[in-house]
Amino acid sequence: TNRFSHWMARPTYLGCYNDDDDDDDIDLDGLSGFSQIGPYSVSNTRVTDGTAMTPELCGAICALVNFGYSGVQNNFDCYCGNSYGSLDRDLESNCNKPCAGDATKICGGSNRNSVYALTYLVQSTGEVRSDCALARLDSALRCAAKCSTRDDCQAAVFSKRLVNCHLLAFAYPPTSLTRPDWTLYVRG
């Protein structure tokens, strides 16, 4: 079974920050030198997803390499790094592009990053009763990212074999969700 062994992260908004339009002076440049991060292709120091990008998905992508910050830009681009702000903060009104994956959220602007600090969620196991909701998601990454967007979700369990994501109201899953092919993520 192919499991994600990284920790998941919850993004906390820090503000709108400038970025450069010529790839020579990128602010969040942690993906420089990467060609792939998890299931995502990297091009010009960013991951682009024109249909699903949100701050939560970008944070989950950056968590694959344990970066401290993520930034979404121009509706669908995700940047990662361990520092931000080298090109100065900008007016919030310049981060005005709706996210490709959720138009109710903002994903930066033209050469502007909506920057997020990443708080990591600890990966764990356990066998305690829990209420849960089933979501039809296609990866452990999306499952944990979905949990990080909900205040009522304390943990998520994903089965690659069944392609099921259980969002849990308590930190530990019931025994029925603790099989070897299930991956558990718990908020820290």
Solvent accessible surface area in square Angstrom, and as a share of the most:
residue,aa,sasa,rsa
1,T,121,0.70
2,N,116,0.59
3,R,113,0.41
4,F,46,0.19
5,S,97,0.63
6,H,22,0.10
7,W,121,0.42
8,M,1,0.00
9,A,2,0.02
10,R,72,0.26
11,P,19,0.12
12,T,73,0.43
13,Y,94,0.36
14,L,53,0.26
15,G,0,0.00
16,C,0,0.00
17,Y,22,0.08
18,N,35,0.18
19,D,12,0.06
20,D,41,0.21
21,D,109,0.57
22,D,69,0.36
23,D,76,0.39
24,D,133,0.69
25,D,69,0.36
26,I,18,0.09
27,D,9,0.05
28,L,0,0.00
29,D,75,0.39
30,G,22,0.21
31,L,0,0.00
32,S,68,0.44
33,G,86,0.83
34,F,73,0.30
35,S,88,0.57
36,Q,92,0.41
37,I,6,0.03
38,G,42,0.41
39,P,83,0.53
40,Y,26,0.10
41,S,77,0.50
42,V,16,0.09
43,S,70,0.45
44,N,85,0.44
45,T,24,0.14
46,R,58,0.21
47,V,1,0.01
48,T,76,0.44
49,D,21,0.11
50,G,53,0.51
51,T,114,0.67
52,A,23,0.18
53,M,0,0.00
54,T,20,0.12
55,P,5,0.03
56,E,25,0.11
57,L,8,0.04
58,C,0,0.00
59,G,0,0.00
60,A,0,0.00
61,I,0,0.00
62,C,0,0.00
63,A,0,0.00
64,L,33,0.17
65,V,57,0.33
66,N,96,0.49
67,F,15,0.06
68,G,24,0.23
69,Y,56,0.21
70,S,0,0.00
71,G,0,0.00
72,V,1,0.00
73,Q,12,0.05
74,N,46,0.24
75,N,37,0.19
76,F,68,0.28
77,D,10,0.05
78,C,0,0.00
79,Y,4,0.02
80,C,0,0.00
81,G,3,0.03
82,N,106,0.54
83,S,76,0.49
84,Y,71,0.27
85,G,22,0.22
86,S,87,0.56
87,L,45,0.22
88,D,98,0.51
89,R,133,0.49
90,D,30,0.15
91,L,124,0.62
92,E,85,0.38
93,S,80,0.52
94,N,52,0.27
95,C,10,0.06
96,N,91,0.46
97,K,61,0.26
98,P,59,0.37
99,C,4,0.02
100,A,38,0.30
101,G,36,0.34
102,D,43,0.23
103,A,79,0.61
104,T,124,0.72
105,K,59,0.25
106,I,76,0.38
107,C,0,0.00
108,G,0,0.00
109,G,0,0.00
110,S,67,0.44
111,N,49,0.25
112,R,63,0.23
113,N,0,0.00
114,S,1,0.00
115,V,0,0.00
116,Y,25,0.10
117,A,27,0.21
118,L,17,0.09
119,T,75,0.44
120,Y,49,0.19
121,L,9,0.04
122,V,65,0.37
123,Q,61,0.27
124,S,35,0.22
125,T,114,0.67
126,G,22,0.22
127,E,117,0.53
128,V,88,0.51
129,R,209,0.76
130,S,19,0.12
131,D,93,0.48
132,C,62,0.37
133,A,44,0.34
134,L,109,0.54
135,A,20,0.15
136,R,177,0.65
137,L,40,0.20
138,D,97,0.50
139,S,24,0.16
140,A,4,0.03
141,L,1,0.01
142,R,71,0.26
143,C,0,0.00
144,A,0,0.00
145,A,9,0.07
146,K,83,0.35
147,C,4,0.02
148,S,7,0.04
149,T,57,0.33
150,R,83,0.30
151,D,129,0.67
152,D,84,0.43
153,C,1,0.01
154,Q,69,0.31
155,A,0,0.00
156,A,1,0.01
157,V,1,0.00
158,F,8,0.03
159,S,0,0.00
160,K,100,0.42
161,R,154,0.56
162,L,68,0.34
163,V,57,0.33
164,N,25,0.13
165,C,0,0.00
166,H,25,0.11
167,L,7,0.04
168,L,1,0.00
169,A,43,0.33
170,F,108,0.45
171,A,34,0.27
172,Y,86,0.33
173,P,2,0.01
174,P,30,0.19
175,T,96,0.56
176,S,66,0.43
177,L,13,0.06
178,T,49,0.29
179,R,119,0.44
180,P,118,0.74
181,D,20,0.10
182,W,16,0.06
183,T,7,0.04
184,L,14,0.07
185,Y,5,0.02
186,V,15,0.09
187,R,38,0.14
188,G,78,0.75
